[in-house]
Amino acid sequence: MLNISPYSLKDKVDTKKYSSFGMFKEIRADKILKRLLITFFLIFLGVSFLPWTQNIRGNGQVTALSPSHRPQELNSMIDGRIEEWYVQEGDLVEKGDTILFIREIKDQYFDPQLLERTQAQINAKKQSLGFYEEKIDALLKQIGAIEENRVLKLQQAKNYLRQAELQIQADSIDYEASQINLKIAEKQFARQEELYEEGLKSLTDLEMRNNKYQEALAKKIGMESKLLSSKNQYLNAKIELNSVYNEYTNKLQKARSDLFTTRSMLQDTEVEVVKMENKLTNYKVRFGFYYVRAPQKGYITRAVSTGIGENIKAGESLVSIMPADIEYAVEMYIMPRDLPLFNVGNEVRLIFDGWPSIVFSGWPIITYGTFGGEVVAIDRFISPNGKYRVLIAQDPEEPEWPQALRVGGGTSGLALLDIVPVWYEIWRQINGFPPNFYTPENTGRANNEIKVQEKEEL
């Protein structure tokens, strides 16, 4: 009430019977404010001692955990021309299904019987190999025969030489004997001549002794001629021995030269056969590239090269395919200053684009619409965007991620760190201190598994 009139109705009227008097009841604003402040202070004091989960936020996108499950493009292995398409964009293909057919455009592969003709050339070369091998066997036998004949001929020539040596020795003895007989006959003739001059021997005896002397002289000359003839035969035998050795040596050298030449031709032919077989294998492999097949089960997402009759080059992209069976992951990018706070095994709460969520970053328990993840890999080099990439896989202890996820979808992640009181987090934020650095319990095990895996790969 305003209390303007000096007449008061306070004690004369029962104000409790009328509700309008209650609407104008005196209100003490200072008391209400004081109560509100005390209430807010007590609530703040109570909240400040509640646990708060420190976290780091980061944005990223959905990807595949295995590199083989990520989107890939099929390239042409050869130059060619698109002849026929067997699929359309959006089709599901199994591993090995034909996607398109490519026609050859190089003239050296136009021959429809190229494989058969190349195989015929290889067969002809292999026959040449058989002929060379037979010739090598014949030359080896010829060399063996020549060596055997050389041994026999050399032995025969050595025998002739030995016979000539022995003949020289025999003729030398006969020659010495003839010289001795000649000297004896000469002395006897001289004594006979003396006796004849003294009248003791007749002229007949002297002539007989002279005749014997002449015979001894003739025999001595004959023995000398025979000795010279034997020496000449010895020289001929020696020359024959050298001639036989040289003759068969030349035959052996020629046969061995033919053998080496044949072996060289055999090696050259074997090299040609290997080259032609390699060429035949390349032809077969190239013909297999005419049909572009799906490397794994997946969906045809986009045809890069389109149209029938369009020429393409080797290495040019033809079609992109998305694998069907994917184990999803999230690649999240964090600032370099937050990198030391991340370890393999850290828990992360993920928010996917298109799924509604209510997020309380400090209280993940009461957060709605987020999904659990676990850090499985951290890049050791910075990305082009100036941040580090962290690969996050699904946490097996959390509910499964949505089935409708697609690679490339946007995500937002909360990396959960240490649990501290709310007052400590406020104090940290005011002072600009970093979150608490800690290492999760399973980090050591995860790092050891990664190290063991790297060693096995090496």
C-alpha positions as CSV (number, residue, x, y, z in Angstrom):
1,M,0.0,0.0,0.0
2,L,1.1,3.6,-0.6
3,N,-0.1,4.9,2.8
4,I,-1.1,8.3,1.4
5,S,-4.2,8.7,3.5
6,P,-3.9,9.2,7.3
7,Y,-6.8,6.8,7.7
8,S,-5.6,3.2,7.7
9,L,-7.7,0.1,7.0
10,K,-5.0,-2.2,8.2
11,D,-6.7,-3.2,11.4
12,K,-10.3,-2.7,10.3
13,V,-10.4,-4.9,7.2
14,D,-9.3,-8.5,7.0
15,T,-7.0,-8.4,4.0
16,K,-6.7,-12.2,3.9
17,K,-10.2,-12.6,2.6
18,Y,-9.4,-10.6,-0.5
19,S,-6.9,-11.9,-3.1
20,S,-6.2,-8.4,-4.5
21,F,-4.5,-7.3,-1.2
22,G,-2.1,-10.3,-1.7
23,M,-1.1,-9.0,-5.1
24,F,0.1,-5.7,-3.6
25,K,2.0,-7.3,-0.8
26,E,5.3,-5.6,0.1
27,I,8.2,-7.3,-1.6
28,R,11.8,-7.1,-0.4
29,A,14.0,-7.1,-3.5
30,D,17.2,-7.2,-1.6
31,K,16.3,-10.3,0.2
32,I,15.5,-12.1,-3.1
33,L,18.7,-11.0,-4.7
34,K,20.6,-12.1,-1.7
35,R,19.0,-15.5,-1.8
36,L,19.5,-15.9,-5.5
37,L,23.2,-15.0,-5.2
38,I,23.6,-17.5,-2.3
39,T,21.8,-20.1,-4.3
40,F,23.9,-19.5,-7.5
41,F,27.1,-19.5,-5.4
42,L,26.2,-22.8,-3.8
43,I,25.3,-24.3,-7.2
44,F,28.6,-23.0,-8.7
45,L,30.5,-24.3,-5.7
46,G,28.9,-27.7,-6.0
47,V,29.4,-27.7,-9.8
48,S,33.0,-26.7,-9.5
49,F,33.8,-29.9,-7.7
50,L,32.2,-32.1,-10.4
51,P,34.5,-34.1,-12.7
52,W,35.2,-32.5,-16.1
53,T,36.7,-34.4,-19.0
54,Q,39.4,-32.4,-20.8
55,N,39.1,-32.7,-24.5
56,I,40.5,-31.5,-27.8
57,R,38.2,-30.8,-30.7
58,G,39.0,-31.4,-34.3
59,N,37.3,-31.8,-37.7
60,G,37.8,-34.5,-40.2
61,Q,36.1,-36.8,-42.6
62,V,35.0,-40.5,-42.9
63,T,37.4,-42.8,-44.7
64,A,38.3,-46.5,-44.8
65,L,40.6,-48.1,-42.2
66,S,42.4,-50.2,-44.8
67,P,43.9,-48.6,-47.8
68,S,42.5,-51.3,-50.0
69,H,39.0,-50.3,-49.0
70,R,39.3,-46.7,-50.0
71,P,38.0,-45.3,-53.4
72,Q,40.2,-46.2,-56.3
73,E,40.5,-45.6,-60.0
74,L,41.0,-48.3,-62.6
75,N,43.6,-47.2,-65.2
76,S,44.2,-48.6,-68.6
77,M,47.4,-50.6,-68.9
78,I,47.7,-50.2,-72.6
79,D,46.9,-47.7,-75.4
80,G,43.6,-48.6,-77.0
81,R,40.1,-47.7,-78.0
82,I,37.0,-48.2,-75.9
83,E,34.9,-50.8,-77.7
84,E,32.1,-51.7,-75.3
85,W,30.8,-51.0,-71.7
86,Y,29.3,-53.7,-69.6
87,V,28.4,-51.7,-66.5
88,Q,26.7,-48.4,-65.6
89,E,27.4,-46.0,-62.8
90,G,26.0,-47.2,-59.5
91,D,26.2,-50.9,-60.5
92,L,27.5,-53.4,-57.9
93,V,30.2,-55.6,-59.4
94,E,31.9,-58.6,-58.0
95,K,35.6,-59.3,-58.1
96,G,36.6,-60.3,-61.6
97,D,33.5,-58.9,-63.3
98,T,34.2,-57.3,-66.7
99,I,33.7,-53.6,-66.8
100,L,34.6,-52.6,-70.3
101,F,36.4,-54.0,-73.4
102,I,39.4,-52.2,-75.1
103,R,40.3,-52.6,-78.7
104,E,44.0,-52.6,-79.9
105,I,45.2,-49.6,-81.9
106,K,48.9,-50.4,-82.5
107,D,49.5,-52.1,-85.8
108,Q,52.1,-54.5,-84.5
109,Y,49.3,-56.3,-82.5
110,F,46.7,-56.4,-85.3
111,D,47.5,-59.9,-86.5
112,P,44.7,-62.2,-85.1
113,Q,47.1,-65.2,-85.2
114,L,49.9,-63.3,-83.5
115,L,50.2,-65.8,-80.6
116,E,50.1,-68.9,-82.9
117,R,52.7,-67.5,-85.3
118,T,55.0,-66.5,-82.4
119,Q,54.6,-70.0,-80.9
120,A,55.5,-71.5,-84.3
121,Q,58.7,-69.4,-84.4
122,I,59.6,-70.6,-80.9
123,N,59.1,-74.2,-82.0
124,A,61.3,-73.7,-85.0
125,K,64.0,-72.2,-82.8
126,K,63.7,-75.1,-80.4
127,Q,64.3,-77.5,-83.3
128,S,67.4,-75.5,-84.1
129,L,68.5,-76.1,-80.6
130,G,68.1,-79.8,-81.1
131,F,70.2,-79.7,-84.2
132,Y,72.9,-77.8,-82.5
133,E,72.9,-80.2,-79.6
134,E,73.3,-83.2,-82.1
135,K,76.1,-81.4,-83.9
136,I,77.8,-80.8,-80.6
137,D,77.6,-84.5,-79.8
138,A,79.0,-85.4,-83.2
139,L,81.9,-83.0,-82.7
140,L,82.6,-84.4,-79.3
141,K,82.8,-87.9,-80.8
142,Q,84.9,-86.6,-83.6
143,I,87.3,-85.0,-81.1
144,G,87.5,-88.2,-79.1
145,A,88.3,-90.2,-82.3
146,I,91.0,-87.7,-83.4
147,E,92.6,-87.8,-79.9
148,E,92.6,-91.6,-80.0
149,N,94.1,-91.7,-83.5
150,R,96.6,-89.1,-82.5
151,V,97.8,-91.2,-79.6
152,L,98.1,-94.3,-81.9
153,K,99.8,-92.4,-84.7
154,L,102.2,-90.7,-82.3
155,Q,103.0,-94.1,-80.8
156,Q,103.6,-95.6,-84.2
157,A,105.9,-92.7,-85.2
158,K,107.8,-93.0,-81.9
159,N,108.2,-96.7,-82.7
160,Y,109.7,-95.8,-86.1
161,L,111.9,-93.4,-84.4
162,R,113.1,-96.0,-81.9
163,Q,113.7,-98.4,-84.7
164,A,115.8,-95.8,-86.5
165,E,117.8,-95.2,-83.3
166,L,118.4,-99.0,-82.9
167,Q,119.4,-99.3,-86.6
168,I,121.9,-96.5,-86.2
169,Q,123.4,-98.2,-83.2
170,A,123.7,-101.5,-85.1
171,D,125.1,-99.8,-88.2
172,S,127.5,-97.9,-86.0
173,I,128.8,-101.2,-84.5
174,D,129.1,-102.7,-88.0
175,Y,130.9,-99.6,-89.2
176,E,133.4,-99.8,-86.3
177,A,133.9,-103.5,-87.0
178,S,134.6,-102.7,-90.7
179,Q,137.1,-100.1,-89.7
180,I,138.9,-102.6,-87.5
181,N,138.8,-105.2,-90.3
182,L,140.2,-102.6,-92.7
183,K,143.1,-101.8,-90.4
184,I,143.8,-105.5,-89.9
185,A,143.7,-106.1,-93.7
186,E,145.9,-103.1,-94.3
187,K,148.5,-104.3,-91.8
188,Q,148.4,-107.8,-93.3
189,F,148.8,-106.5,-96.8
190,A,151.8,-104.4,-95.7
191,R,153.5,-107.4,-94.0
192,Q,152.7,-109.5,-97.0
193,E,154.2,-106.9,-99.3
194,E,157.4,-106.9,-97.2
195,L,157.6,-110.7,-97.3
196,Y,157.1,-110.6,-101.0
197,E,159.9,-108.1,-101.5
198,E,162.2,-110.3,-99.4
199,G,161.2,-113.3,-101.6
200,L,159.5,-115.1,-98.8
201,K,155.9,-114.9,-100.3
202,S,154.8,-115.4,-103.8
203,L,153.1,-112.8,-105.9
204,T,149.9,-114.8,-105.8
205,D,149.8,-114.6,-102.0
206,L,150.4,-110.8,-102.3
207,E,147.6,-110.4,-104.7
208,M,145.2,-112.4,-102.5
209,R,146.1,-110.3,-99.5
210,N,145.6,-107.2,-101.6
211,N,142.2,-108.5,-102.7
212,K,141.2,-109.0,-99.0
213,Y,142.4,-105.6,-98.3
214,Q,140.2,-104.2,-101.0
215,E,137.2,-106.2,-99.8
216,A,137.7,-104.8,-96.3
217,L,137.9,-101.3,-97.7
218,A,134.8,-101.8,-99.7
219,K,132.9,-103.3,-96.7
220,K,134.0,-100.3,-94.6
221,I,132.7,-97.9,-97.2
222,G,129.4,-99.9,-97.4
223,M,129.0,-99.8,-93.6
224,E,129.6,-96.1,-93.6
225,S,127.0,-95.6,-96.3
226,K,124.6,-97.8,-94.4
227,L,125.2,-95.8,-91.2
228,L,124.5,-92.6,-93.0
229,S,121.3,-94.1,-94.4
230,S,120.2,-95.1,-90.9
231,K,120.8,-91.6,-89.6
232,N,118.8,-90.3,-92.5
233,Q,116.0,-92.7,-91.7
234,Y,116.2,-91.5,-88.0
235,L,115.8,-87.9,-89.2
236,N,112.8,-88.9,-91.4
237,A,111.2,-90.7,-88.5
238,K,111.6,-87.6,-86.3
239,I,110.2,-85.4,-89.0
240,E,107.3,-87.9,-89.3
241,L,106.7,-87.8,-85.6
242,N,106.4,-84.0,-85.7
243,S,104.3,-84.1,-88.8
244,V,101.8,-86.5,-87.1
245,Y,101.6,-84.4,-84.0
246,N,101.0,-81.2,-86.0
247,E,98.5,-82.9,-88.3
248,Y,96.3,-84.2,-85.5
249,T,96.8,-81.1,-83.5
250,N,95.4,-79.1,-86.3
251,K,92.5,-81.5,-86.7
252,L,91.8,-81.2,-83.0
253,Q,91.9,-77.4,-83.0
254,K,89.6,-77.3,-86.0
255,A,87.1,-79.7,-84.4
256,R,87.3,-77.8,-81.1
257,S,86.8,-74.5,-83.0
258,D,83.7,-75.9,-84.6
259,L,82.5,-77.2,-81.2
260,F,82.9,-73.7,-79.7
261,T,81.2,-72.1,-82.6
262,T,78.3,-74.5,-82.4
263,R,78.0,-74.0,-78.6
264,S,78.0,-70.2,-79.2
265,M,75.3,-70.6,-81.8
266,L,73.4,-72.8,-79.4
267,Q,73.6,-70.2,-76.6
268,D,72.5,-67.4,-79.1
269,T,69.6,-69.6,-80.1
270,E,68.7,-70.2,-76.5
271,V,68.7,-66.5,-75.9
272,E,66.5,-65.9,-78.9
273,V,64.1,-68.6,-77.6
274,V,64.0,-67.0,-74.2
275,K,63.4,-63.6,-75.8
276,M,60.6,-65.0,-78.0
277,E,59.0,-66.8,-75.1
278,N,59.1,-63.5,-73.1
279,K,57.6,-61.7,-76.1
280,L,54.9,-64.4,-76.3
281,T,54.1,-64.0,-72.6
282,N,53.9,-60.3,-73.0
283,Y,51.5,-60.8,-75.8
284,K,49.3,-63.0,-73.7
285,V,49.4,-60.6,-70.8
286,R,48.7,-57.7,-73.1
287,F,45.7,-59.5,-74.6
288,G,44.4,-60.0,-71.0
289,F,44.4,-56.2,-70.6
290,Y,41.8,-55.8,-73.3
291,Y,39.1,-56.6,-70.7
292,V,39.1,-54.3,-67.7
293,R,37.9,-56.3,-64.7
294,A,36.9,-55.3,-61.1
295,P,39.8,-55.8,-58.7
296,Q,37.3,-56.4,-55.8
297,K,33.6,-56.2,-54.9
298,G,32.3,-52.6,-55.1
299,Y,30.2,-50.0,-56.7
300,I,30.9,-48.2,-60.0
301,T,30.8,-44.5,-58.9
302,R,32.0,-42.6,-62.0
303,A,33.1,-43.3,-65.5
304,V,36.0,-41.0,-66.3
305,S,36.5,-42.0,-69.9
306,T,33.1,-42.4,-71.7
307,G,31.8,-43.1,-75.2
308,I,32.4,-45.9,-77.7
309,G,35.4,-45.5,-79.9
310,E,37.2,-43.1,-77.6
311,N,41.0,-43.5,-77.7
312,I,42.8,-43.8,-74.4
313,K,46.4,-43.9,-73.4
314,A,48.3,-46.2,-71.0
315,G,47.8,-45.1,-67.4
316,E,44.7,-43.0,-68.2
317,S,41.9,-43.3,-65.7
318,L,38.8,-45.2,-66.9
319,V,36.4,-45.6,-64.0
320,S,36.3,-45.1,-60.3
321,I,35.1,-47.9,-58.0
322,M,34.1,-47.8,-54.3
323,P,34.6,-51.1,-52.4
324,A,31.4,-52.6,-51.0
325,D,32.7,-54.1,-47.8
326,I,34.4,-51.3,-45.8
327,E,35.6,-51.0,-42.3
328,Y,35.1,-47.3,-41.7
329,A,37.5,-45.0,-39.9
330,V,37.8,-41.3,-39.4
331,E,40.8,-39.1,-40.2
332,M,40.8,-36.1,-37.9
333,Y,43.2,-33.2,-38.2
334,I,44.6,-31.6,-35.0
335,M,46.8,-28.6,-34.4
336,P,50.6,-29.2,-33.9
337,R,50.4,-27.9,-30.4
338,D,47.9,-30.7,-29.5
339,L,50.0,-33.5,-31.0
340,P,51.9,-34.4,-27.8
341,L,48.6,-35.0,-26.1
342,F,47.6,-37.7,-28.5
343,N,48.6,-41.3,-28.1
344,V,47.5,-44.5,-29.8
345,G,44.6,-45.8,-27.8
346,N,43.1,-42.4,-26.9
347,E,39.3,-42.4,-26.7
348,V,37.5,-40.0,-29.1
349,R,33.8,-39.1,-29.3
350,L,32.7,-38.5,-32.9
351,I,29.8,-36.5,-34.4
352,F,28.8,-37.5,-37.9
353,D,27.2,-35.1,-40.3
354,G,23.5,-35.9,-40.6
355,W,23.1,-37.5,-37.2
356,P,21.6,-35.1,-34.6
357,S,23.5,-34.8,-31.4
358,I,23.6,-32.9,-28.1
359,V,27.1,-32.4,-26.9
360,F,28.4,-31.6,-23.5
361,S,32.2,-31.6,-24.1
362,G,33.1,-32.0,-20.5
363,W,30.5,-34.7,-19.6
364,P,30.6,-37.3,-22.4
365,I,28.4,-39.6,-20.3
366,I,25.3,-37.3,-20.8
367,T,26.2,-36.4,-24.4
368,Y,23.7,-37.7,-26.9
369,G,24.2,-38.7,-30.5
370,T,28.0,-39.2,-30.5
371,F,29.8,-42.4,-31.3
372,G,32.9,-43.9,-29.7
373,G,36.3,-44.2,-31.5
374,E,39.8,-45.1,-30.7
375,V,43.1,-43.6,-32.1
376,V,44.9,-46.3,-34.1
377,A,47.5,-44.2,-36.0
378,I,49.1,-40.8,-35.9
379,D,51.0,-39.3,-38.9
380,R,54.6,-38.6,-38.3
381,F,54.6,-35.7,-40.9
382,I,52.4,-32.7,-41.2
383,S,49.7,-32.5,-43.8
384,P,49.4,-29.7,-46.4
385,N,46.8,-28.0,-44.3
386,G,49.3,-27.4,-41.5
387,K,47.8,-30.0,-39.2
388,Y,48.5,-33.6,-38.2
389,R,46.3,-36.4,-39.3
390,V,45.0,-38.8,-36.7
391,L,43.3,-42.0,-37.8
392,I,40.4,-43.2,-35.6
393,A,38.7,-46.6,-35.8
394,Q,35.5,-47.8,-34.2
395,D,35.7,-48.6,-30.5
396,P,34.7,-52.3,-30.2
397,E,33.2,-51.6,-26.7
398,E,30.9,-48.8,-28.0
399,P,27.8,-49.1,-30.2
400,E,28.4,-49.6,-33.9
401,W,28.7,-46.6,-36.2
402,P,25.7,-45.9,-38.5
403,Q,25.4,-48.2,-41.5
404,A,24.5,-45.3,-43.8
405,L,28.0,-43.7,-43.4
406,R,29.7,-42.8,-46.7
407,V,33.4,-42.1,-47.3
408,G,34.0,-38.4,-47.4
409,G,31.3,-37.4,-45.0
410,G,32.2,-34.7,-42.5
411,T,32.9,-35.4,-38.8
412,S,33.7,-33.6,-35.7
413,G,35.7,-35.3,-32.9
414,L,36.3,-34.8,-29.2
415,A,39.5,-36.4,-28.0
416,L,38.9,-37.3,-24.4
417,L,41.9,-36.5,-22.1
418,D,42.3,-36.4,-18.4
419,I,39.4,-36.0,-15.9
420,V,39.8,-32.9,-13.6
421,P,37.4,-30.8,-11.4
422,V,35.5,-28.1,-13.1
423,W,37.2,-25.4,-11.0
424,Y,40.6,-26.6,-12.2
425,E,39.5,-26.5,-15.9
426,I,38.2,-22.9,-15.4
427,W,41.4,-21.9,-13.8
428,R,43.4,-23.6,-16.6
429,Q,41.3,-21.8,-19.3
430,I,41.7,-18.5,-17.6
431,N,45.5,-18.9,-17.4
432,G,45.8,-20.4,-20.9
433,F,47.5,-23.6,-19.7
434,P,47.4,-26.7,-21.9
435,P,45.4,-29.8,-20.9
436,N,47.1,-32.3,-18.7
437,F,49.5,-34.5,-20.5
438,Y,49.0,-38.2,-19.7
439,T,49.5,-41.6,-21.3
440,P,46.6,-44.1,-21.5
441,E,47.2,-47.6,-20.1
442,N,46.8,-49.4,-23.4
443,T,49.2,-47.0,-25.3
444,G,52.2,-49.1,-24.5
445,R,50.5,-52.3,-25.8
446,A,49.3,-50.5,-29.0
447,N,52.8,-49.1,-29.7
448,N,54.4,-52.5,-29.2
449,E,51.9,-54.1,-31.6
450,I,52.7,-51.4,-34.2
451,K,56.5,-51.9,-33.7
452,V,56.1,-55.7,-34.1
453,Q,54.0,-55.1,-37.2
454,E,56.6,-52.8,-38.7
455,K,59.3,-55.4,-38.0
456,E,57.3,-58.1,-39.7
457,E,56.7,-55.9,-42.7
458,L,60.4,-55.2,-43.0
